[in-house]
Structures are given as C-alpha cells and as structure tokens.
Amino acid sequence: MMENVVVFLLVIFAGVLMAAICFVIGAWVMFKGKAGPGEGFVRTPKGQVFSIPDAEQAEDFPAESETAVAERSKKFLEGLLGGGVK
C-alpha cells in the first residue's frame, strides 16, 4: 500500500516538473518573439537601446532626394570598383 502512494506521488511530482519546464520554455519563446533589441530574458539592458522610430515619427526625418541617393550610390560604386563608373 505504501509503495502505491510513493509511486503516485512520484508520478504527480514528475507531471508538475514537466509542466513547470514547459511553462518556462513557453515563456522564453514568447519573450523572444516580443523582445526589443538588447533586451534579455532575465536581465534588463544597460543604457538606451537603439530603436527605429514608428511610422508616425518617420515623417520628422529629413528626406533625401533621389539625386542625393544616386550620387552616394555612384560614389560608393566608384570606390568599390576602383574607378570610373559612368
């Protein structure tokens, strides 16, 4: 009779342990999906973390004209290819 109680308690303990492990793994997976840059599962980031502004704030950024982007690309390609990109 005592052996049955011990086996029963061991089975219950094993089930609780498995549930706790699954809970921690699920919490970690959920955290990794929603964590911001530099954010840790247990620790908090030190200092400010770089973040990309939302769409509402993006309007405040100075917009480069297409010609400025084309000039920078041309300059980059000239340096990459070692000279005359026309």
Buried (B, 14 or more C-beta within 10 A) or exposed (E): EEEEEEEEEEEEEEEEEEEEEEEEEEEEEEEEEEEEEBEEEEEEEEEEEEEEEEEEEEEEEEEEEEEEEEEEEEEEEEEEEEEEEE
